[in-house]
């Protein structure tokens, strides 16, 4: 029964685009003032987990980022929540927690320079880095 469920799950993921060729620098995005995993983010993270299952020798760092609004302390906490929630999805898919490290960059390390909603939306993410 377990083998059938695994095959069904893999077939389902394959229908959604399959195993990615890489996950380094993959990003999942968040709404303003939120660490909630959207359906689109969940699908992307599930694909990352599938990649990790096929590549058991890799470990990752999930870095939580925020936009420039809010205090440094608030954004460090929010970045940690974002990274932790993203990691939790991958762990729930069967990846060992020891293979995932989380870090918060808050607003202190923006990935995209500038200001305004388009830039802020890009900086509200968790980025996966392969180690």
C-alpha positions in Angstrom: 0.0 0.0 0.0 2.8 2.4 0.9 4.5 1.7 -2.4 1.3 2.5 -4.3 0.9 5.8 -2.4 4.5 6.8 -3.2 4.0 6.0 -6.9 0.8 7.9 -6.9 2.4 10.9 -5.2 5.4 10.9 -7.6 3.0 10.6 -10.6 1.0 13.5 -9.3 4.1 15.7 -8.9 5.3 14.6 -12.4 2.0 15.9 -13.8 2.6 19.2 -12.1 6.0 19.7 -13.9 8.1 17.0 -12.4 11.4 17.2 -10.6 13.2 20.4 -11.1 16.7 20.4 -12.6 18.0 22.6 -9.7 16.7 24.3 -6.6 19.6 26.7 -5.9 18.3 30.2 -5.7 14.6 29.1 -5.9 12.3 31.6 -4.2 8.8 31.4 -2.7 7.0 34.7 -2.1 4.9 36.0 0.7 2.1 38.6 1.1 2.9 41.8 3.0 3.2 41.2 6.8 2.7 37.5 6.4 4.6 34.2 6.8 1.7 32.1 5.5 2.6 29.6 2.7 0.4 30.2 -0.3 -0.8 27.3 -2.5 1.7 28.3 -5.2 4.6 28.4 -2.7 3.5 25.0 -1.3 3.7 23.5 -4.7 7.1 24.9 -5.3 8.4 23.7 -2.0 7.0 20.2 -2.6 9.0 20.2 -5.9 12.1 21.2 -3.9 11.5 18.3 -1.6 11.2 15.9 -4.5 14.5 17.2 -5.8 16.1 16.6 -2.4 14.7 13.1 -2.4 16.4 12.4 -5.7 19.6 14.1 -4.5 20.1 12.8 -0.9 23.7 14.2 -0.7 22.6 17.9 -0.8 21.7 20.1 2.1 20.0 23.5 1.9 19.8 26.9 3.7 16.5 28.6 3.6 16.9 32.4 3.9 13.9 34.5 5.0 13.8 38.0 3.5 11.6 41.0 4.1 10.9 44.3 2.5 12.3 47.5 3.9 9.3 48.5 5.9 9.0 47.9 9.7 11.7 47.7 12.4 14.8 45.6 12.1 13.7 43.4 15.0 10.2 42.8 13.5 11.6 41.9 10.1 14.2 39.6 11.6 11.4 37.7 13.4 9.2 37.7 10.2 12.1 36.4 8.1 12.7 33.6 10.6 9.0 32.7 10.4 9.0 32.7 6.6 12.1 30.5 6.4 10.8 28.2 9.2 7.4 27.7 7.5 9.0 27.0 4.2 11.4 24.4 5.8 8.4 22.8 7.5 6.7 22.1 4.2 9.8 20.3 2.9 10.2 18.4 6.2 6.6 17.3 6.0 7.4 15.9 2.6 9.9 13.5 4.2 13.2 15.4 4.1 15.3 15.1 7.3 15.4 18.3 9.3 19.2 18.0 9.7 19.5 18.7 5.9 17.8 22.1 6.2 19.2 25.2 7.9 17.1 28.3 8.3 18.4 31.9 8.6 16.7 35.3 8.7 18.0 38.2 6.8 15.1 40.4 7.7 15.3 43.7 5.8 19.1 44.0 6.3 20.1 42.1 3.2 17.7 43.0 0.4 18.0 40.9 -2.8 16.6 43.6 -5.0 17.6 47.3 -4.6 15.1 50.1 -4.7 11.8 51.0 -3.2 8.1 50.7 -4.1 5.6 47.8 -4.1 7.1 45.9 -7.1 10.5 45.8 -5.4 9.0 45.1 -1.9 7.0 42.2 -3.3 10.2 40.6 -4.7 12.1 41.0 -1.4 9.3 39.3 0.6 10.6 35.8 0.0 12.4 32.7 1.3 15.3 31.8 -0.9 16.7 28.2 -1.1 20.5 27.9 -1.3 22.1 24.5 -1.9 25.1 23.8 0.3 
